[in-house]
């Protein structure tokens, strides 16, 4: 069952948070932001997450909470915010009416571009560069979503409590890496490789990672062939895989 | 000396074939995922033959096998006494409409052998008996809740699994409560908080969970658990599937000085022939009689004959003493081999089922996994996540050879990690 609060955390931190990586990986995205004044959008979801997306010098950064922002978008519930992401709710800002153009034009163009990579036309995936960016963005979205599920979803919380403290490395050879940091039953995702992981799960290729994310292969199945390698405290990876399984419940 | 490094070309060919028609190629604890083959390249996939303390893989590599098929091999693979008893029974009858009287013979032998047993019920796997034990406890007490020890393993039925596992419903585990091993205060508190609702406390004789050092019961722990269960009307279930007969022929509850209400046996019961048994106290016999629980092959006579021969031989050999002595000899040697190369090998659990861990400052098992892989590549089958098993066919020469290989593996580790 989809929990709307968990979904809101995923939508804000994992989905909109991937705009950070989009701007790094696709020049078309950063071009939308260059030569423009820095601008910050605050998302304030009642009973759910709040965060600020800042666009500056062709880059994007997501930070928890709203300290200061140019445009503020309040949502009366997690359901309303989730409606923004699936296109059924139009947000009404309480601050930044003079900068609404950015929201309507540039921000919408960025999210459209993100959507193009996240829900790609199968034909586009034959382009190597598109495939690599698309898979990398999926990787970041999924690894951040894992932490949101661990911290908010009922089943996820139970599973996260079974994970020993420490860093888990998830990486794709020749591609992106992430750290899933467990502490006291809570998880945080860092979009970089850990210095000293307690457990490592590594995918042999972008193609394999893609197949896994698309649900075409199972992680356990790939271990035998060596396509996925693991080492360290395997119980951490075992539980991480339970969380990974639940990502599909929210992001399928 | 330098030991041969195994090659696994045929293993891999077979694995590729298997992957096409079998989920995961080899699923479960014998497979590369759950079996923690780290790295996969160090481990064989398929056995060709087995004898005594060894198995040979399909590439002809011999392994001194310290996993013993994860426990069933207790007297040595293909033990003549057990196999002859099975083969002789096979000539007479096996799976028949009316069961063989071998069933009575085995039940009588178990009742005479296991200190807490007044009766025996037979099935095939350990999980069959833990499930029956839980059903019995619930039927007898008319209560729903179960207490587990964190880090437990009692099989693969949905009630034994955890929330979030594929195919397991929230409802399957809704009545499961958890407590830490050896924490008698927490156990008492949990029982008080759920007064009149707890059907059973289920635990292994000591904590032999995976990925962590094994823990023996604290002095007086089991006696306190027994008393709490008596006071609260809770059925005390001992899952002796893994340890059973290796610590004490009369049952591991007997070994630790208490009596279980229900005790589950499998692995060592018939030296690899497929039979398991739930044994219990007289007052639960009627309850078990009323439970609908059976299987197509559960009353087959051949495994019963094997079990009778196996139990008699284990008694004759005074098996627990031999396994303890050999286990201590081996683990002392392994510890010394580690120390000779500047490593600290931590040995925990009972010597007959020793658990190993190469100590590392990061606590991530990676150093241990490297060492285990070097041993396996040289023909010593250890695992990096699970307790090991001794068997009666193991000789002093096997143990000496193992220690020599382990020493070479530690030298490789030292060479690979000059920084440590």
Interface residues (C-beta under 8 A of the other chain):
Chain A: X155 X156 X158 X159 X162 X166 X196 X197 X198 X199 X218 X220 X221 X223 X224 X225 X226 X229 X230 X231 X232 X233 X234 X235 X239 X242 X243 X245 X246
Chain B: X15 X19 X23 X24 X25 X26 X31 X32 X33 X34 X36 X37 X38 X39 X40 X41 X162 X163 X164 X165 X166 X170 X210 X211 X362 X363 X364 X365 X366 X369 X385
